[in-house]
């Protein structure tokens, strides 16, 4: 089995989607699948190693994508599948490459492609065409599968949850020491640290949660950690709510975030809509309770056994979840965190993720 893997999200590009792409590719390679990655990018990247080809889109992506076919056509018969992973240009080009090469197209649909793509005048036709041209579509949230099926009823849709390798995702003693020192310097006694981590865009519901903390009268119980890129206007909102104590940290590489996780008593993901964020798996794997909405794949991971869940977009339910988290005893949080780590280990490992994709690929050969 040999895959032509077309993506806009691959290291060294930053962000959770690039991390997910790298993880899935490595899992398949370790299972014996040959994967040739085609990284479509507007960034100036150095030449890559074997198995990765960078296609600079530049100011003329149409030319770049057509020119790539010129080099692909003579060797297209080497491949068994074309895979589209994340981003508008893979969803635009991979169906064409698959059709011209006479190969099945597998679309690995990520949250952003679908959730906002369906409501974009520019992107919706691209996404719909890719879904309907696919031999199979994979989604990371169980609730997304029927939505895709309603738009592409002839295309098989499979839920394959994101995974995490817990053997390589661990906090070092030195990182715990730094986290403890940071807390001693910045966090007042009696306050719990509540972290929101990653690209904190509008869909992530950051302001919804912060408003719930303030409106519920729990600002004095929490020290908020905002680690990542903030949605527009949030700085001004924070300035207008001085009762809320917070620390803002820049966007960081995932392994640099281990020290941030170690400083958090809870991690919050109050998304309005989402896939299955890596942050949720990363926090749970480290034994940190989750305060989250039931958006997308968060509903597949989080329940009251491992955290504090509420219906997405419901401000009253969000306030109630914050209230429960604020009043929880330390031993209750510890038990929730331990259960979270166990759940990730048992249900969200990389091996399960890889097996899911192998099953889909085998069914479409």
N, C-alpha and C positions, 0 to 999 in steps of 0.2 A: 504494500500500500504506500502510495506516494502522494502527498498533498501539495497543491499550490495554494499557499496561505496568504491572502491579500488583506492587509490591515493598514490603518493609520496609526495604530497604537501599539508600539513595541519599544523596548528600551533601546537607546537612552531617553526616549520620550518620557516625561514624568506622568504621574497619576495612576489611579487604581486600574484603569482599563489596560494600560501598558503592562502593569504587574500581572493582571489576569491573563493577558495574551501570552506573556512569557511563561507563566506557570502551566498553562494548558499545553503550549507547544512542547515544553520540556517533558511533561507527563506523557504525551504521545510518543515523543522520541524515545523515552526510556522503555516504552512498551513495544518498541521495534518499528514504529511508523517513521518513514522519511518525510520530513516537513521542510519545504523550501519557502521561506518567508519572503514576501514582497512587501517592503515597508514603504508606503506612499507618504511622503513628508514634504513639508515646506521648510523644514529646518536644514541648516547646513551641517550635514553629518559626514564624518570620515568614512572611508570604505570599510565594509563590514567583513566578518569572517565567513567561512564556508556555511552555506545554508541560509544566508540572509542577503537579500539584494535590496538596496535602497533605490527608490525611484523618486528623484526630486521633482515635485510638481511645479515649483517656481511660479511664474506669472502666467503660464500657459498649461494648465493641467490637462486640457483636452489633447494637446500635442504629446505630452509626456505619457499619457495612458495609451494613446494610439501607437506611439513609438515602442512602448514596451511590448505590445502585441507582435510587432515585427520581429523582435528577438525571441518571443515565446513560441510563435507559430511552428518553427522547425522542430521544437523539442516538446510540443504539447502532448505527444503520445506517450511521454514518460509517466504522465500523471494518471491517477485513478479518480481524483476529486479536485474540485476547486472550492476553497473555503473563503467566505467573506466574514471578516471579524471587525465589527465596530467602525463607524464613521461613514460619512456620506460617499466618499469616493470609492471605497471598497464595495459598498452596496450598488454603486453606479456601474463600476467596471467589471466586477467578478461575474455577474450574470452574462455579460457579453463574452468574456473570455471562456466561460463554461460552455456557452452555446456554440461558439466558433470551434472550440476544441472537441465538442461532442462528449462532454464530461458532466457528471452530476454536480450540481451546486449545493453546498451545505452552508446555510447562513446561521452564524452564531450571533443572535440578536442581543444587543446590550440595552440597558434601560433607556439611555438617552436617545438611541436610534429610534425607538418605538414611541416612548412616552411623549416626547415633544415633536418627533418627526411626523407623527400623524396629524399634527395641527400646524405644520409649516407649509406655506404655499409652495416653497421651493423644494423641500425635501420629501413631502408626502408621496409624489409620484415615483420617486426613486425607491423609497422604502417598499411601497406596494408592489412595484414591478419585481423587486428582488424577492419578496416573500412568495409571490405567485410563480416565479421562475425557479424556485428552489425545489430540489428533490427532498429536502428536509430542512426544518428550522429548529434550532435549539434556543431555549429561553432559560434565564436564570431564576425566574420566579414562577411558581406554579400558577399564580393568578393571571399571568400574562398569556398562558397557553390558549385559553378560550377566546381571548381578545384577538390573538393572531389568527386563530382558526376561523373566526367570524369574517375576517377580511380576506383570507386565503384558504377557502374551505377544501381545496383539493390538495393542499400541502400538509404532510404529516408534521406535527409539532411535538417536540419532546422537551420536558423539563429536565435540565441538568444543572444542579445547584453548583455555585462556586465552591471551591475547596481551599484548604490551607494545610500546609505541611507543619505540623506542630513540633516536629523534631528540630526544625531550623528557626522556629519563631519562639524564642525564649528570652526573658529579661536576664541580663548578666548581673551578678552581684554588684559590680561597679555602677551599673545603671540604676539599680535600686538605691544605692548610697547617694548618688547624685539627686535622684528624685526626692529622697527623704530630706536632703539638705535644702533643696529648693522649697519644699513644703515648710520646713522650719523657718525659712527666711520670709516667705511670701504669704503663707496661709495662716490666718488667725486660728487659735485653738477653738475647737468645737465646730468648725466649718468643714463641710465635705466638698471635695473637689469633683466637679461635674464637667467632663470634657466633651467638646464637640470638635471633631478632627477631620481634616481633609479639605476638599474644595467646597466651601460653605456657601453654595449658591442658593438662589431663591427656593428651589425645589426641596432643599434640605430642612426647611421649617425652623431655621435658627431663631428668628424673631418670635415665632409662635411659642417656642419653649421659653425664651427669656421673658416674654410677656406673662406666661403662666407662672414663672418663678416669682415675678414681682406682684402680680395680681393675687396670687395665693398667699402672700405674706411670708414667703420663705427666702427672701433675698438674704437675710441674716444667717441662714443655715448653709449657704453654698458659696464656694469660690469657683467661678466659671473659668474654664480654660478653653479659649478659642484658638485652636492650632490649625491654621490654614488661611486660604484666601477668603475674605469676607464678602458677602453680598453687598451691592451698592446701597449706601444709606445707613448701614448698620452702625458705623462709627458715630454718626450723628445721633442715632437712637440711643446708643449707650451713653453718650455724653448727656443726654436728657434724662437719664435714670441713674443718678449717682448712688442710689441705695444698692445697686448691683455691683458687687466687687468681681472684677475679672482680670485675667491676664491674656494678652494677645500674643501669639507666637506665629512666626512666618511658616509658610508651606515648607514641608521638609520631606526628604526621602523616607520611605517606609521604615527602614532600619534605624534611622535617626529618631523616629517616633517612639521607639521602645521606651526611652526614658520618660516621654510624655505619658504614655499609657501607665507606666509604673507610678506616676504621681496622681493618677485618677482613682477615685473611689467608685465612680460610675462613668459610663460613656453614654451619651445621648445621641439618638438618630431620629429626630422628630419629623421625618420626611413627609411631604405631601404625596409624592409618588417616587418610586425608586426601583432599582433592580435588587441585587443582593450586594450591598456595599462591602468591600473588603474590610473596612473599618469595623463593621459589626462582627465579622468572623475573627479579626485580629484581637479585638477586645475580649470577646467571649473565650477565645483560646487561652488568653492570659488569666482567665478567672475573674474578669471584671463584669459585674452586673450591667445589664443594658436597659436603658430607658428609651423606648422606641415606639414609633407608630407601627401600624400593621400594613404599611405600604409595601407593595411588591413582595420581594423575597424576604423582607424583615418578618413577615407573617409566618414564613416557613421556618425561621430560626427562633424567634423570640416569643415566649409566652410568660405567664406568671411564675413558672418554675425556675426561670433563669433571669427574670428582670421585671420590668414594669411596662406593660404594653397598653396602648390606647388606640382608638380608631383614628386613622389618618385625617388630619385637617379639623378635628373636633377640639376647639379650645377648652371646653369645659372638661372633657375627658383627659386632655393633656394636663390641665391643672390638677385633676384628681391623681394622675399618675405621679406628678411631681410631689404632691402631698404625701403619697404613700412612700415614695423614695426618701423624702425628708424625715419622715417619722420612723423609718425602719431602724431596727437595732443593728449594731455592728455585726453580731453573730448571724443575723438574717442576711445581711449583705454578703457575708463570707460564704454562707450556704448557697445563695443564689449564684455567686461567682464560681464555686466549685461545680455546681450543676451545669453551668454554662460551658466550662471547659470539657466536662464529660460529654455533653451533647455534641460539641464540635468534633471531638475525637471520634465519636461513634457514628456520626451522620454526615459530617462535612469534610472528610479527609480528601487528599488529592487522589488517592487510589480510586475512590468512588466516583470522583469527577471524571477521571481518565476513562474508567470503565463505561461511564455513560456516553462519552463521545465515541469510544470504540464501537459500542453497540449500534449507534446511529450510522457510523461510517460503514460498518459491515453490512447493514441492511440496505445500503444504497450503492453497493458496488456494481 
